[in-house]
Amino acid sequence: MYGDTSVIRGLARSLRDQAADIRAEADLLVGQADHTHWTGLAADAMRSRARERAAALRRTAGLHEDAAQALDHHADEVDRIKDLIAAIERRVRQLVDGARDRLAGLAHHVTDGLRQVFPDPVDHLLDHFVAPQHGSRDWLDVELPGLAR
């Protein structure tokens, strides 16, 4: 529902691989320019320009690394939110199941001796709780008695 974090992390790896390729191209460019047997003012200008372009390529590689890091951070956050949603959902289901078990027990014992037994209003609330869809972000907004976060 919120993205496949393995795909997101795969994109991050691809960006890191591209960054490595770009750095290798920058190194190759500078190496070829430095090892050219050409001499003179124009040759020096070409070598200077090659180093400038290599520096720009390295900056681009750095931006690829930054983007990969941002994707990894995003994937971590998606996983954290999905885990939180699952934990809330499990806890609510436990609360609801417990309330329904208690209510079912009361249905078998309408009276206890001389006094009448009434259901707990919280159990009644939990019994009538309408759950969001499995895995939905709406679980983050659920507020029920007994649901501590």
C-alpha positions in Angstrom: 0.0 0.0 0.0 2.8 2.4 0.8 5.5 1.2 -1.5 7.6 -1.9 -1.7 10.7 -0.9 0.3 12.8 -3.6 -1.4 12.1 -1.7 -4.7 12.9 1.6 -3.1 16.2 0.2 -1.8 16.9 -1.2 -5.2 16.5 2.3 -6.7 19.0 3.5 -4.1 21.5 0.8 -5.0 21.1 1.8 -8.7 21.8 5.4 -7.9 24.9 4.4 -5.9 26.1 2.2 -8.8 25.5 5.2 -11.2 27.5 7.4 -8.9 30.4 4.9 -9.0 30.2 4.8 -12.8 30.1 8.6 -13.0 33.2 8.9 -10.7 35.0 6.3 -12.8 34.2 8.3 -15.9 35.6 11.4 -14.2 38.8 9.6 -13.3 39.1 8.2 -16.9 38.6 11.7 -18.4 41.3 13.2 -16.2 43.6 10.3 -16.8 43.2 10.5 -20.6 43.7 14.2 -20.6 46.8 14.1 -18.4 48.4 11.3 -20.5 47.9 13.0 -23.8 51.2 13.7 -25.5 50.0 17.0 -26.7 51.8 20.1 -25.2 51.3 23.8 -25.3 48.8 26.4 -24.2 45.9 24.7 -25.9 46.8 21.3 -24.3 47.0 23.0 -20.9 43.6 24.6 -21.4 42.1 21.2 -22.5 43.6 19.5 -19.4 42.2 22.3 -17.2 38.8 22.0 -18.8 38.8 18.2 -18.4 39.6 18.6 -14.7 36.7 21.1 -14.4 34.3 18.7 -16.1 35.6 15.8 -13.9 34.8 17.9 -10.9 31.3 18.6 -12.2 30.9 14.8 -12.8 32.0 14.1 -9.2 29.5 16.7 -7.9 26.8 14.9 -9.9 28.0 11.6 -8.4 27.7 13.1 -5.0 24.1 14.2 -5.8 23.3 10.6 -6.8 24.7 9.4 -3.4 22.5 12.0 -1.6 19.5 10.8 -3.5 20.3 7.2 -2.7 20.6 8.1 1.0 17.3 9.9 0.9 15.6 6.9 -0.7 17.1 4.6 2.0 15.8 7.0 4.7 12.4 7.0 3.0 12.3 3.2 2.9 13.3 3.0 6.6 10.5 5.5 7.4 7.9 3.5 5.3 9.0 0.3 7.1 8.7 2.1 10.5 5.2 3.3 9.7 4.1 -0.1 8.4 5.4 -1.7 11.6 3.6 0.8 13.7 0.3 0.3 11.8 0.6 -3.5 12.3 1.3 -3.1 16.0 -1.7 -0.9 16.5 -3.9 -3.2 14.5 -2.7 -6.3 16.5 -3.3 -4.5 19.8 -6.8 -3.3 18.8 -7.7 -6.8 17.6 -6.6 -8.1 21.0 -8.8 -5.6 22.8 -11.8 -6.3 20.6 -11.4 -10.0 20.9 -11.1 -9.8 24.7 -14.2 -7.6 24.9 -16.2 -10.0 22.7 -15.1 -12.9 24.9 -16.2 -11.1 28.0 -19.6 -10.2 26.4 -20.1 -13.8 25.3 -19.4 -14.9 28.8 -22.1 -12.5 30.1 -24.6 -13.8 27.6 -24.4 -17.2 29.3 -24.8 -15.7 32.8 -27.6 -13.1 32.7 -27.7 -12.9 36.4 -25.1 -13.5 39.1 -27.0 -14.6 42.2 -29.4 -11.9 43.2 -27.8 -9.0 41.3 -28.0 -8.4 37.6 -24.7 -8.3 35.6 -24.3 -5.5 33.1 -21.7 -5.4 30.4 -18.8 -3.0 30.7 -19.5 0.0 28.5 -15.9 -0.2 27.2 -16.6 -3.8 26.1 -19.7 -2.6 24.4 -17.7 0.1 22.6 -15.0 -2.3 21.6 -17.6 -4.8 20.3 -19.1 -2.2 18.0 -15.7 -0.9 16.8 -15.5 -0.7 13.0 -11.9 -1.4 12.0 -10.1 0.3 9.1 -8.8 -1.8 6.3 -5.9 -4.0 7.1 -2.7 -2.0 6.8 -4.4 1.3 6.3 -2.9 4.5 7.6 -6.3 5.1 9.3 -5.0 2.8 12.1 -2.7 5.6 13.2 -5.8 7.7 14.1 -7.6 5.0 16.1 -8.3 6.0 19.7 -9.8 3.4 22.0 -9.7 2.8 25.7 -6.8 0.5 26.6 -4.9 1.4 23.4 -1.7 3.0 24.8 1.0 4.2 22.4 
